[in-house]
Amino acid sequence: MKMQDKKTVILGASTNPERYAYLAAEMLAERKIPFVPVGIKKGEVFGQQILDLKEKPLIPDVHTVTLYLGPQNQKEWYDYILSLQPKRIIFNPGTENPEFYGLAKSHGIEVCRACNLVLLSSGQF
């Protein structure tokens, strides 16, 4: 699969350059991997408008959801994330959630406990 086919939803997107979600957007943009930033704060990252998580935007053809929401903030979004029908969910450090792992796997979604930035920089994305 080509990188261009790995459309990635950044859940917990941020315009703050010190946030890992921002760095993920930057690395995806540099590698020409399509991404859709979704978060609770408005703004733009690398030419992409941050979609409002509260509106649960419909996003077609999602390959990967990379999570930047802590486990305590994930539960209300389980159904939404599953509705995107991603092939995999990357649980970045600090987002680990065994309950959600099980739910995702029961929907045939690959669960990846890893750092998105490391996956991208090491060519394992």
Backbone atoms as SQL, in Angstrom:
CREATE TABLE atoms (id INTEGER PRIMARY KEY, chain TEXT, resi INTEGER, resn TEXT, atom TEXT, x REAL, y REAL, z REAL);
INSERT INTO atoms VALUES
  (1, 'A', 1, 'MET', 'N', 0.836, -1.187, 0.000),
  (2, 'A', 1, 'MET', 'CA', 0.000, 0.000, 0.000),
  (3, 'A', 1, 'MET', 'C', 0.879, 1.249, 0.000),
  (4, 'A', 2, 'LYS', 'N', 0.538, 2.171, -0.895),
  (5, 'A', 2, 'LYS', 'CA', 1.299, 3.414, -0.972),
  (6, 'A', 2, 'LYS', 'C', 0.911, 4.329, 0.181),
  (7, 'A', 3, 'MET', 'N', 1.842, 5.174, 0.580),
  (8, 'A', 3, 'MET', 'CA', 1.587, 6.114, 1.663),
  (9, 'A', 3, 'MET', 'C', 0.385, 7.015, 1.355),
  (10, 'A', 4, 'GLN', 'N', 0.221, 7.366, 0.074),
  (11, 'A', 4, 'GLN', 'CA', -0.880, 8.255, -0.321),
  (12, 'A', 4, 'GLN', 'C', -2.238, 7.604, -0.070),
  (13, 'A', 5, 'ASP', 'N', -2.260, 6.274, 0.110),
  (14, 'A', 5, 'ASP', 'CA', -3.514, 5.565, 0.358),
  (15, 'A', 5, 'ASP', 'C', -3.813, 5.430, 1.849),
  (16, 'A', 6, 'LYS', 'N', -2.947, 5.968, 2.675),
  (17, 'A', 6, 'LYS', 'CA', -3.109, 5.811, 4.119),
  (18, 'A', 6, 'LYS', 'C', -3.687, 7.074, 4.758),
  (19, 'A', 7, 'LYS', 'N', -4.859, 7.502, 4.258),
  (20, 'A', 7, 'LYS', 'CA', -5.480, 8.703, 4.818),
  (21, 'A', 7, 'LYS', 'C', -5.599, 8.541, 6.329),
  (22, 'A', 8, 'THR', 'N', -5.113, 9.542, 7.053),
  (23, 'A', 8, 'THR', 'CA', -5.002, 9.468, 8.502),
  (24, 'A', 8, 'THR', 'C', -5.797, 10.582, 9.176),
  (25, 'A', 9, 'VAL', 'N', -6.628, 10.184, 10.127),
  (26, 'A', 9, 'VAL', 'CA', -7.361, 11.146, 10.938),
  (27, 'A', 9, 'VAL', 'C', -6.551, 11.388, 12.212),
  (28, 'A', 10, 'ILE', 'N', -6.212, 12.639, 12.452),
  (29, 'A', 10, 'ILE', 'CA', -5.509, 13.015, 13.686),
  (30, 'A', 10, 'ILE', 'C', -6.578, 13.449, 14.682),
  (31, 'A', 11, 'LEU', 'N', -6.865, 12.592, 15.651),
  (32, 'A', 11, 'LEU', 'CA', -7.909, 12.887, 16.626),
  (33, 'A', 11, 'LEU', 'C', -7.284, 13.545, 17.856),
  (34, 'A', 12, 'GLY', 'N', -7.639, 14.802, 18.056),
  (35, 'A', 12, 'GLY', 'CA', -7.000, 15.596, 19.101),
  (36, 'A', 12, 'GLY', 'C', -6.023, 16.569, 18.468),
  (37, 'A', 13, 'ALA', 'N', -6.325, 16.947, 17.223),
  (38, 'A', 13, 'ALA', 'CA', -5.452, 17.854, 16.461),
  (39, 'A', 13, 'ALA', 'C', -5.284, 19.181, 17.183),
  (40, 'A', 14, 'SER', 'N', -4.136, 19.814, 16.969),
  (41, 'A', 14, 'SER', 'CA', -3.810, 21.065, 17.651),
  (42, 'A', 14, 'SER', 'C', -3.000, 21.977, 16.743),
  (43, 'A', 15, 'THR', 'N', -3.193, 23.283, 16.936),
  (44, 'A', 15, 'THR', 'CA', -2.393, 24.266, 16.202),
  (45, 'A', 15, 'THR', 'C', -1.150, 24.649, 17.005),
  (46, 'A', 16, 'ASN', 'N', -0.978, 24.054, 18.181),
  (47, 'A', 16, 'ASN', 'CA', 0.155, 24.369, 19.057),
  (48, 'A', 16, 'ASN', 'C', 1.380, 23.563, 18.614),
  (49, 'A', 17, 'PRO', 'N', 2.432, 24.244, 18.125),
  (50, 'A', 17, 'PRO', 'CA', 3.619, 23.546, 17.617),
  (51, 'A', 17, 'PRO', 'C', 4.327, 22.681, 18.664),
  (52, 'A', 18, 'GLU', 'N', 3.989, 22.862, 19.943),
  (53, 'A', 18, 'GLU', 'CA', 4.620, 22.046, 20.976),
  (54, 'A', 18, 'GLU', 'C', 3.869, 20.739, 21.243),
  (55, 'A', 19, 'ARG', 'N', 2.719, 20.554, 20.598),
  (56, 'A', 19, 'ARG', 'CA', 1.919, 19.342, 20.817),
  (57, 'A', 19, 'ARG', 'C', 2.328, 18.256, 19.818),
  (58, 'A', 20, 'TYR', 'N', 2.292, 17.010, 20.291),
  (59, 'A', 20, 'TYR', 'CA', 2.651, 15.888, 19.415),
  (60, 'A', 20, 'TYR', 'C', 1.693, 15.762, 18.237),
  (61, 'A', 21, 'ALA', 'N', 0.423, 16.099, 18.443),
  (62, 'A', 21, 'ALA', 'CA', -0.540, 16.027, 17.342),
  (63, 'A', 21, 'ALA', 'C', -0.142, 16.981, 16.217),
  (64, 'A', 22, 'TYR', 'N', 0.400, 18.131, 16.569),
  (65, 'A', 22, 'TYR', 'CA', 0.863, 19.107, 15.575),
  (66, 'A', 22, 'TYR', 'C', 2.062, 18.532, 14.818),
  (67, 'A', 23, 'LEU', 'N', 2.990, 17.935, 15.565),
  (68, 'A', 23, 'LEU', 'CA', 4.173, 17.342, 14.929),
  (69, 'A', 23, 'LEU', 'C', 3.780, 16.200, 14.000),
  (70, 'A', 24, 'ALA', 'N', 2.761, 15.437, 14.390),
  (71, 'A', 24, 'ALA', 'CA', 2.275, 14.358, 13.518),
  (72, 'A', 24, 'ALA', 'C', 1.744, 14.943, 12.212),
  (73, 'A', 25, 'ALA', 'N', 0.966, 16.020, 12.306),
  (74, 'A', 25, 'ALA', 'CA', 0.441, 16.672, 11.096),
  (75, 'A', 25, 'ALA', 'C', 1.587, 17.134, 10.205),
  (76, 'A', 26, 'GLU', 'N', 2.601, 17.711, 10.820),
  (77, 'A', 26, 'GLU', 'CA', 3.753, 18.191, 10.061),
  (78, 'A', 26, 'GLU', 'C', 4.448, 17.038, 9.330),
  (79, 'A', 27, 'MET', 'N', 4.659, 15.934, 10.035),
  (80, 'A', 27, 'MET', 'CA', 5.354, 14.801, 9.422),
  (81, 'A', 27, 'MET', 'C', 4.505, 14.145, 8.329),
  (82, 'A', 28, 'LEU', 'N', 3.201, 14.061, 8.540),
  (83, 'A', 28, 'LEU', 'CA', 2.320, 13.507, 7.504),
  (84, 'A', 28, 'LEU', 'C', 2.353, 14.403, 6.272),
  (85, 'A', 29, 'ALA', 'N', 2.281, 15.720, 6.477),
  (86, 'A', 29, 'ALA', 'CA', 2.314, 16.674, 5.362),
  (87, 'A', 29, 'ALA', 'C', 3.632, 16.549, 4.589),
  (88, 'A', 30, 'GLU', 'N', 4.746, 16.462, 5.318),
  (89, 'A', 30, 'GLU', 'CA', 6.057, 16.341, 4.662),
  (90, 'A', 30, 'GLU', 'C', 6.146, 15.093, 3.798),
  (91, 'A', 31, 'ARG', 'N', 5.480, 14.021, 4.241),
  (92, 'A', 31, 'ARG', 'CA', 5.538, 12.739, 3.527),
  (93, 'A', 31, 'ARG', 'C', 4.407, 12.585, 2.519),
  (94, 'A', 32, 'LYS', 'N', 3.629, 13.667, 2.359),
  (95, 'A', 32, 'LYS', 'CA', 2.522, 13.683, 1.406),
  (96, 'A', 32, 'LYS', 'C', 1.491, 12.582, 1.688),
  (97, 'A', 33, 'ILE', 'N', 1.303, 12.298, 2.973),
  (98, 'A', 33, 'ILE', 'CA', 0.270, 11.353, 3.395),
  (99, 'A', 33, 'ILE', 'C', -0.964, 12.184, 3.733),
  (100, 'A', 34, 'PRO', 'N', -2.090, 11.903, 3.075),
  (101, 'A', 34, 'PRO', 'CA', -3.279, 12.722, 3.347),
  (102, 'A', 34, 'PRO', 'C', -3.717, 12.574, 4.804),
  (103, 'A', 35, 'PHE', 'N', -4.080, 13.706, 5.417),
  (104, 'A', 35, 'PHE', 'CA', -4.535, 13.652, 6.801),
  (105, 'A', 35, 'PHE', 'C', -5.695, 14.611, 7.007),
  (106, 'A', 36, 'VAL', 'N', -6.507, 14.272, 7.993),
  (107, 'A', 36, 'VAL', 'CA', -7.650, 15.097, 8.357),
  (108, 'A', 36, 'VAL', 'C', -7.543, 15.380, 9.845),
  (109, 'A', 37, 'PRO', 'N', -7.246, 16.637, 10.212),
  (110, 'A', 37, 'PRO', 'CA', -7.167, 16.968, 11.629),
  (111, 'A', 37, 'PRO', 'C', -8.571, 17.171, 12.216),
  (112, 'A', 38, 'VAL', 'N', -8.818, 16.540, 13.357),
  (113, 'A', 38, 'VAL', 'CA', -10.107, 16.659, 14.033),
  (114, 'A', 38, 'VAL', 'C', -9.822, 16.992, 15.491),
  (115, 'A', 39, 'GLY', 'N', -10.481, 18.022, 16.004),
  (116, 'A', 39, 'GLY', 'CA', -10.233, 18.420, 17.384),
  (117, 'A', 39, 'GLY', 'C', -11.339, 19.306, 17.912),
  (118, 'A', 40, 'ILE', 'N', -11.119, 19.848, 19.100),
  (119, 'A', 40, 'ILE', 'CA', -12.144, 20.706, 19.706),
  (120, 'A', 40, 'ILE', 'C', -11.835, 22.190, 19.528),
  (121, 'A', 41, 'LYS', 'N', -10.616, 22.498, 19.125),
  (122, 'A', 41, 'LYS', 'CA', -10.258, 23.898, 18.898),
  (123, 'A', 41, 'LYS', 'C', -10.149, 24.165, 17.405),
  (124, 'A', 42, 'LYS', 'N', -10.695, 25.291, 16.992),
  (125, 'A', 42, 'LYS', 'CA', -10.650, 25.654, 15.571),
  (126, 'A', 42, 'LYS', 'C', -9.229, 26.054, 15.175),
  (127, 'A', 43, 'GLY', 'N', -8.987, 25.996, 13.891),
  (128, 'A', 43, 'GLY', 'CA', -7.694, 26.426, 13.393),
  (129, 'A', 43, 'GLY', 'C', -7.330, 25.640, 12.158),
  (130, 'A', 44, 'GLU', 'N', -6.076, 25.780, 11.772),
  (131, 'A', 44, 'GLU', 'CA', -5.582, 25.146, 10.557),
  (132, 'A', 44, 'GLU', 'C', -4.178, 24.634, 10.824),
  (133, 'A', 45, 'VAL', 'N', -3.894, 23.440, 10.320),
  (134, 'A', 45, 'VAL', 'CA', -2.532, 22.909, 10.403),
  (135, 'A', 45, 'VAL', 'C', -2.107, 22.430, 9.020),
  (136, 'A', 46, 'PHE', 'N', -1.017, 22.977, 8.539),
  (137, 'A', 46, 'PHE', 'CA', -0.425, 22.590, 7.259),
  (138, 'A', 46, 'PHE', 'C', -1.464, 22.533, 6.137),
  (139, 'A', 47, 'GLY', 'N', -2.265, 23.608, 6.069),
  (140, 'A', 47, 'GLY', 'CA', -3.229, 23.752, 4.983),
  (141, 'A', 47, 'GLY', 'C', -4.533, 23.009, 5.182),
  (142, 'A', 48, 'GLN', 'N', -4.699, 22.330, 6.300),
  (143, 'A', 48, 'GLN', 'CA', -5.931, 21.582, 6.560),
  (144, 'A', 48, 'GLN', 'C', -6.690, 22.216, 7.723),
  (145, 'A', 49, 'GLN', 'N', -7.966, 22.505, 7.494),
  (146, 'A', 49, 'GLN', 'CA', -8.816, 23.024, 8.570),
  (147, 'A', 49, 'GLN', 'C', -9.038, 21.924, 9.603),
  (148, 'A', 50, 'ILE', 'N', -8.965, 22.280, 10.877),
  (149, 'A', 50, 'ILE', 'CA', -9.290, 21.319, 11.931),
  (150, 'A', 50, 'ILE', 'C', -10.809, 21.194, 11.991),
  (151, 'A', 51, 'LEU', 'N', -11.304, 19.987, 11.771),
  (152, 'A', 51, 'LEU', 'CA', -12.742, 19.737, 11.824),
  (153, 'A', 51, 'LEU', 'C', -13.166, 19.618, 13.285),
  (154, 'A', 52, 'ASP', 'N', -14.402, 20.035, 13.564),
  (155, 'A', 52, 'ASP', 'CA', -14.912, 20.057, 14.934),
  (156, 'A', 52, 'ASP', 'C', -15.332, 18.660, 15.366),
  (157, 'A', 53, 'LEU', 'N', -14.619, 18.122, 16.339),
  (158, 'A', 53, 'LEU', 'CA', -14.906, 16.782, 16.840),
  (159, 'A', 53, 'LEU', 'C', -16.349, 16.667, 17.320),
  (160, 'A', 54, 'LYS', 'N', -16.866, 17.727, 17.936),
  (161, 'A', 54, 'LYS', 'CA', -18.229, 17.677, 18.477),
  (162, 'A', 54, 'LYS', 'C', -19.265, 17.467, 17.387),
  (163, 'A', 55, 'GLU', 'N', -18.922, 17.829, 16.143),
  (164, 'A', 55, 'GLU', 'CA', -19.849, 17.642, 15.018),
  (165, 'A', 55, 'GLU', 'C', -19.734, 16.244, 14.407),
  (166, 'A', 56, 'LYS', 'N', -18.791, 15.458, 14.910),
  (167, 'A', 56, 'LYS', 'CA', -18.562, 14.089, 14.413),
  (168, 'A', 56, 'LYS', 'C', -18.551, 14.064, 12.877),
  (169, 'A', 57, 'PRO', 'N', -17.598, 14.762, 12.279),
  (170, 'A', 57, 'PRO', 'CA', -17.590, 14.884, 10.816),
  (171, 'A', 57, 'PRO', 'C', -17.437, 13.524, 10.126),
  (172, 'A', 58, 'LEU', 'N', -18.193, 13.354, 9.051),
  (173, 'A', 58, 'LEU', 'CA', -18.079, 12.137, 8.248),
  (174, 'A', 58, 'LEU', 'C', -16.813, 12.253, 7.408),
  (175, 'A', 59, 'ILE', 'N', -15.976, 11.240, 7.477),
  (176, 'A', 59, 'ILE', 'CA', -14.718, 11.258, 6.726),
  (177, 'A', 59, 'ILE', 'C', -14.613, 9.922, 6.004),
  (178, 'A', 60, 'PRO', 'N', -14.665, 9.937, 4.667),
  (179, 'A', 60, 'PRO', 'CA', -14.593, 8.674, 3.927),
  (180, 'A', 60, 'PRO', 'C', -13.162, 8.157, 3.775),
  (181, 'A', 61, 'ASP', 'N', -13.054, 6.864, 3.527),
  (182, 'A', 61, 'ASP', 'CA', -11.780, 6.225, 3.143),
  (183, 'A', 61, 'ASP', 'C', -10.661, 6.415, 4.166),
  (184, 'A', 62, 'VAL', 'N', -10.978, 6.259, 5.438),
  (185, 'A', 62, 'VAL', 'CA', -9.973, 6.410, 6.490),
  (186, 'A', 62, 'VAL', 'C', -9.164, 5.130, 6.605),
  (187, 'A', 63, 'HIS', 'N', -7.849, 5.257, 6.544),
  (188, 'A', 63, 'HIS', 'CA', -6.978, 4.111, 6.777),
  (189, 'A', 63, 'HIS', 'C', -6.598, 4.028, 8.243),
  (190, 'A', 64, 'THR', 'N', -6.159, 5.161, 8.807),
  (191, 'A', 64, 'THR', 'CA', -5.618, 5.186, 10.166),
  (192, 'A', 64, 'THR', 'C', -6.247, 6.310, 10.980),
  (193, 'A', 65, 'VAL', 'N', -6.564, 6.002, 12.231),
  (194, 'A', 65, 'VAL', 'CA', -6.894, 7.042, 13.201),
  (195, 'A', 65, 'VAL', 'C', -5.735, 7.053, 14.185),
  (196, 'A', 66, 'THR', 'N', -5.102, 8.203, 14.341),
  (197, 'A', 66, 'THR', 'CA', -4.031, 8.326, 15.332),
  (198, 'A', 66, 'THR', 'C', -4.574, 9.166, 16.484),
  (199, 'A', 67, 'LEU', 'N', -4.556, 8.573, 17.672),
  (200, 'A', 67, 'LEU', 'CA', -5.200, 9.178, 18.835),
  (201, 'A', 67, 'LEU', 'C', -4.268, 10.059, 19.650),
  (202, 'A', 68, 'TYR', 'N', -4.752, 11.255, 19.918),
  (203, 'A', 68, 'TYR', 'CA', -4.078, 12.165, 20.836),
  (204, 'A', 68, 'TYR', 'C', -5.091, 12.639, 21.879),
  (205, 'A', 69, 'LEU', 'N', -5.974, 11.726, 22.290),
  (206, 'A', 69, 'LEU', 'CA', -6.935, 11.984, 23.364),
  (207, 'A', 69, 'LEU', 'C', -6.621, 10.993, 24.466),
  (208, 'A', 70, 'GLY', 'N', -6.507, 11.474, 25.686),
  (209, 'A', 70, 'GLY', 'CA', -6.261, 10.563, 26.803),
  (210, 'A', 70, 'GLY', 'C', -7.429, 9.603, 26.984),
  (211, 'A', 71, 'PRO', 'N', -7.176, 8.445, 27.614),
  (212, 'A', 71, 'PRO', 'CA', -8.227, 7.429, 27.763),
  (213, 'A', 71, 'PRO', 'C', -9.489, 7.981, 28.433),
  (214, 'A', 72, 'GLN', 'N', -9.334, 8.918, 29.363),
  (215, 'A', 72, 'GLN', 'CA', -10.491, 9.484, 30.058),
  (216, 'A', 72, 'GLN', 'C', -11.371, 10.313, 29.126),
  (217, 'A', 73, 'ASN', 'N', -10.829, 10.730, 27.975),
  (218, 'A', 73, 'ASN', 'CA', -11.596, 11.533, 27.012),
  (219, 'A', 73, 'ASN', 'C', -12.020, 10.741, 25.775),
  (220, 'A', 74, 'GLN', 'N', -11.737, 9.443, 25.744),
  (221, 'A', 74, 'GLN', 'CA', -12.031, 8.657, 24.549),
  (222, 'A', 74, 'GLN', 'C', -13.443, 8.081, 24.518),
  (223, 'A', 75, 'LYS', 'N', -13.943, 7.672, 25.685),
  (224, 'A', 75, 'LYS', 'CA', -15.165, 6.877, 25.732),
  (225, 'A', 75, 'LYS', 'C', -16.327, 7.495, 24.955),
  (226, 'A', 76, 'GLU', 'N', -16.532, 8.808, 25.117),
  (227, 'A', 76, 'GLU', 'CA', -17.669, 9.423, 24.429),
  (228, 'A', 76, 'GLU', 'C', -17.504, 9.417, 22.909),
  (229, 'A', 77, 'TRP', 'N', -16.303, 9.121, 22.429),
  (230, 'A', 77, 'TRP', 'CA', -16.053, 9.145, 20.983),
  (231, 'A', 77, 'TRP', 'C', -15.889, 7.742, 20.388),
  (232, 'A', 78, 'TYR', 'N', -16.002, 6.687, 21.188),
  (233, 'A', 78, 'TYR', 'CA', -15.839, 5.314, 20.678),
  (234, 'A', 78, 'TYR', 'C', -16.680, 5.089, 19.420),
  (235, 'A', 79, 'ASP', 'N', -17.985, 5.352, 19.524),
  (236, 'A', 79, 'ASP', 'CA', -18.886, 5.073, 18.395),
  (237, 'A', 79, 'ASP', 'C', -18.495, 5.875, 17.164),
  (238, 'A', 80, 'TYR', 'N', -18.125, 7.133, 17.384),
  (239, 'A', 80, 'TYR', 'CA', -17.715, 7.969, 16.259),
  (240, 'A', 80, 'TYR', 'C', -16.463, 7.402, 15.589),
  (241, 'A', 81, 'ILE', 'N', -15.467, 7.075, 16.383),
  (242, 'A', 81, 'ILE', 'CA', -14.208, 6.545, 15.829),
  (243, 'A', 81, 'ILE', 'C', -14.471, 5.259, 15.064),
  (244, 'A', 82, 'LEU', 'N', -15.272, 4.369, 15.640),
  (245, 'A', 82, 'LEU', 'CA', -15.600, 3.109, 14.964),
  (246, 'A', 82, 'LEU', 'C', -16.380, 3.365, 13.683),
  (247, 'A', 83, 'SER', 'N', -17.224, 4.415, 13.663),
  (248, 'A', 83, 'SER', 'CA', -18.031, 4.722, 12.472),
  (249, 'A', 83, 'SER', 'C', -17.161, 5.147, 11.288),
  (250, 'A', 84, 'LEU', 'N', -15.936, 5.587, 11.572),
  (251, 'A', 84, 'LEU', 'CA', -15.019, 5.973, 10.489),
  (252, 'A', 84, 'LEU', 'C', -14.455, 4.743, 9.775),
  (253, 'A', 85, 'GLN', 'N', -14.641, 3.579, 10.371),
  (254, 'A', 85, 'GLN', 'CA', -14.189, 2.299, 9.818),
  (255, 'A', 85, 'GLN', 'C', -12.715, 2.307, 9.415),
  (256, 'A', 86, 'PRO', 'N', -11.845, 2.729, 10.337),
  (257, 'A', 86, 'PRO', 'CA', -10.417, 2.722, 9.990),
  (258, 'A', 86, 'PRO', 'C', -9.880, 1.294, 9.927),
  (259, 'A', 87, 'LYS', 'N', -8.788, 1.127, 9.200),
  (260, 'A', 87, 'LYS', 'CA', -8.108, -0.172, 9.179),
  (261, 'A', 87, 'LYS', 'C', -7.317, -0.368, 10.469),
  (262, 'A', 88, 'ARG', 'N', -6.815, 0.761, 11.031),
  (263, 'A', 88, 'ARG', 'CA', -6.067, 0.665, 12.287),
  (264, 'A', 88, 'ARG', 'C', -6.244, 1.935, 13.102),
  (265, 'A', 89, 'ILE', 'N', -6.003, 1.761, 14.412),
  (266, 'A', 89, 'ILE', 'CA', -5.976, 2.890, 15.340),
  (267, 'A', 89, 'ILE', 'C', -4.613, 2.865, 16.012),
  (268, 'A', 90, 'ILE', 'N', -3.919, 3.996, 15.950),
  (269, 'A', 90, 'ILE', 'CA', -2.638, 4.119, 16.646),
  (270, 'A', 90, 'ILE', 'C', -2.904, 4.789, 17.991),
  (271, 'A', 91, 'PHE', 'N', -2.591, 4.054, 19.055),
  (272, 'A', 91, 'PHE', 'CA', -2.698, 4.580, 20.409),
  (273, 'A', 91, 'PHE', 'C', -1.318, 5.123, 20.778),
  (274, 'A', 92, 'ASN', 'N', -1.166, 6.441, 20.695),
  (275, 'A', 92, 'ASN', 'CA', 0.106, 7.082, 21.026),
  (276, 'A', 92, 'ASN', 'C', 0.353, 7.014, 22.533),
  (277, 'A', 93, 'PRO', 'N', 1.604, 7.190, 22.966),
  (278, 'A', 93, 'PRO', 'CA', 1.883, 7.164, 24.401),
  (279, 'A', 93, 'PRO', 'C', 0.952, 8.117, 25.164),
  (280, 'A', 94, 'GLY', 'N', 0.366, 7.610, 26.234),
  (281, 'A', 94, 'GLY', 'CA', -0.570, 8.394, 27.026),
  (282, 'A', 94, 'GLY', 'C', -2.016, 8.195, 26.631),
  (283, 'A', 95, 'THR', 'N', -2.254, 7.451, 25.538),
  (284, 'A', 95, 'THR', 'CA', -3.632, 7.207, 25.094),
  (285, 'A', 95, 'THR', 'C', -4.017, 5.731, 25.256),
  (286, 'A', 96, 'GLU', 'N', -3.139, 4.952, 25.884),
  (287, 'A', 96, 'GLU', 'CA', -3.378, 3.519, 26.031),
  (288, 'A', 96, 'GLU', 'C', -4.734, 3.269, 26.704),
  (289, 'A', 97, 'ASN', 'N', -5.492, 2.318, 26.168),
  (290, 'A', 97, 'ASN', 'CA', -6.849, 2.075, 26.662),
  (291, 'A', 97, 'ASN', 'C', -7.289, 0.643, 26.336),
  (292, 'A', 98, 'PRO', 'N', -7.030, -0.311, 27.249),
  (293, 'A', 98, 'PRO', 'CA', -7.375, -1.716, 26.995),
  (294, 'A', 98, 'PRO', 'C', -8.847, -1.942, 26.638),
  (295, 'A', 99, 'GLU', 'N', -9.751, -1.169, 27.241),
  (296, 'A', 99, 'GLU', 'CA', -11.174, -1.318, 26.917),
  (297, 'A', 99, 'GLU', 'C', -11.411, -1.030, 25.433),
  (298, 'A', 100, 'PHE', 'N', -10.824, 0.066, 24.949),
  (299, 'A', 100, 'PHE', 'CA', -11.019, 0.452, 23.552),
  (300, 'A', 100, 'PHE', 'C', -10.283, -0.503, 22.602),
  (301, 'A', 101, 'TYR', 'N', -9.123, -1.046, 23.032),
  (302, 'A', 101, 'TYR', 'CA', -8.414, -2.038, 22.198),
  (303, 'A', 101, 'TYR', 'C', -9.370, -3.167, 21.848),
  (304, 'A', 102, 'GLY', 'N', -10.020, -3.701, 22.891),
  (305, 'A', 102, 'GLY', 'CA', -10.917, -4.837, 22.692),
  (306, 'A', 102, 'GLY', 'C', -12.065, -4.505, 21.769),
  (307, 'A', 103, 'LEU', 'N', -12.632, -3.327, 21.954),
  (308, 'A', 103, 'LEU', 'CA', -13.753, -2.885, 21.124),
  (309, 'A', 103, 'LEU', 'C', -13.312, -2.751, 19.662),
  (310, 'A', 104, 'ALA', 'N', -12.165, -2.124, 19.456),
  (311, 'A', 104, 'ALA', 'CA', -11.652, -1.933, 18.092),
  (312, 'A', 104, 'ALA', 'C', -11.389, -3.289, 17.427),
  (313, 'A', 105, 'LYS', 'N', -10.721, -4.181, 18.155),
  (314, 'A', 105, 'LYS', 'CA', -10.412, -5.500, 17.590),
  (315, 'A', 105, 'LYS', 'C', -11.690, -6.255, 17.233),
  (316, 'A', 106, 'SER', 'N', -12.736, -6.118, 18.061),
  (317, 'A', 106, 'SER', 'CA', -14.003, -6.812, 17.778),
  (318, 'A', 106, 'SER', 'C', -14.659, -6.279, 16.507),
  (319, 'A', 107, 'HIS', 'N', -14.231, -5.104, 16.052),
  (320, 'A', 107, 'HIS', 'CA', -14.718, -4.524, 14.796),
  (321, 'A', 107, 'HIS', 'C', -13.728, -4.763, 13.649),
  (322, 'A', 108, 'GLY', 'N', -12.745, -5.616, 13.883),
  (323, 'A', 108, 'GLY', 'CA', -11.777, -5.949, 12.831),
  (324, 'A', 108, 'GLY', 'C', -10.742, -4.872, 12.582),
  (325, 'A', 109, 'ILE', 'N', -10.535, -3.995, 13.561),
  (326, 'A', 109, 'ILE', 'CA', -9.586, -2.892, 13.407),
  (327, 'A', 109, 'ILE', 'C', -8.267, -3.268, 14.079),
  (328, 'A', 110, 'GLU', 'N', -7.180, -3.065, 13.358),
  (329, 'A', 110, 'GLU', 'CA', -5.854, -3.318, 13.925),
  (330, 'A', 110, 'GLU', 'C', -5.565, -2.280, 15.011),
  (331, 'A', 111, 'VAL', 'N', -5.055, -2.751, 16.132),
  (332, 'A', 111, 'VAL', 'CA', -4.690, -1.878, 17.241),
  (333, 'A', 111, 'VAL', 'C', -3.170, -1.782, 17.288),
  (334, 'A', 112, 'CYS', 'N', -2.674, -0.571, 17.298),
  (335, 'A', 112, 'CYS', 'CA', -1.237, -0.348, 17.269),
  (336, 'A', 112, 'CYS', 'C', -0.865, 0.550, 18.445),
  (337, 'A', 113, 'ARG', 'N', -0.151, -0.006, 19.417),
  (338, 'A', 113, 'ARG', 'CA', 0.317, 0.795, 20.558),
  (339, 'A', 113, 'ARG', 'C', 1.714, 1.265, 20.218),
  (340, 'A', 114, 'ALA', 'N', 1.800, 2.489, 19.739),
  (341, 'A', 114, 'ALA', 'CA', 3.086, 2.999, 19.254),
  (342, 'A', 114, 'ALA', 'C', 3.021, 4.514, 19.187),
  (343, 'A', 115, 'CYS', 'N', 4.161, 5.099, 18.933),
  (344, 'A', 115, 'CYS', 'CA', 4.237, 6.537, 18.723),
  (345, 'A', 115, 'CYS', 'C', 4.206, 6.810, 17.226),
  (346, 'A', 116, 'ASN', 'N', 3.187, 7.550, 16.805),
  (347, 'A', 116, 'ASN', 'CA', 3.028, 7.883, 15.394),
  (348, 'A', 116, 'ASN', 'C', 4.285, 8.534, 14.831),
  (349, 'A', 117, 'LEU', 'N', 4.926, 9.399, 15.613),
  (350, 'A', 117, 'LEU', 'CA', 6.119, 10.116, 15.149),
  (351, 'A', 117, 'LEU', 'C', 7.271, 9.130, 14.888),
  (352, 'A', 118, 'VAL', 'N', 7.399, 8.137, 15.761),
  (353, 'A', 118, 'VAL', 'CA', 8.447, 7.117, 15.576),
  (354, 'A', 118, 'VAL', 'C', 8.137, 6.256, 14.359),
  (355, 'A', 119, 'LEU', 'N', 6.868, 5.862, 14.208),
  (356, 'A', 119, 'LEU', 'CA', 6.475, 5.061, 13.038),
  (357, 'A', 119, 'LEU', 'C', 6.818, 5.796, 11.745),
  (358, 'A', 120, 'LEU', 'N', 6.500, 7.083, 11.693),
  (359, 'A', 120, 'LEU', 'CA', 6.762, 7.878, 10.492),
  (360, 'A', 120, 'LEU', 'C', 8.274, 8.044, 10.257),
  (361, 'A', 121, 'SER', 'N', 8.996, 8.395, 11.305),
  (362, 'A', 121, 'SER', 'CA', 10.430, 8.686, 11.106),
  (363, 'A', 121, 'SER', 'C', 11.249, 7.425, 10.850),
  (364, 'A', 122, 'SER', 'N', 10.720, 6.252, 11.254),
  (365, 'A', 122, 'SER', 'CA', 11.462, 5.019, 11.034),
  (366, 'A', 122, 'SER', 'C', 10.967, 4.225, 9.820),
  (367, 'A', 123, 'GLY', 'N', 10.007, 4.811, 9.084),
  (368, 'A', 123, 'GLY', 'CA', 9.501, 4.145, 7.882),
  (369, 'A', 123, 'GLY', 'C', 8.570, 2.973, 8.159),
  (370, 'A', 124, 'GLN', 'N', 8.025, 2.869, 9.382),
  (371, 'A', 124, 'GLN', 'CA', 7.139, 1.747, 9.718),
  (372, 'A', 124, 'GLN', 'C', 5.669, 2.113, 9.630),
  (373, 'A', 125, 'PHE', 'N', 5.367, 3.337, 9.215),
  (374, 'A', 125, 'PHE', 'CA', 3.990, 3.802, 9.165),
  (375, 'A', 125, 'PHE', 'C', 3.205, 3.002, 8.147);
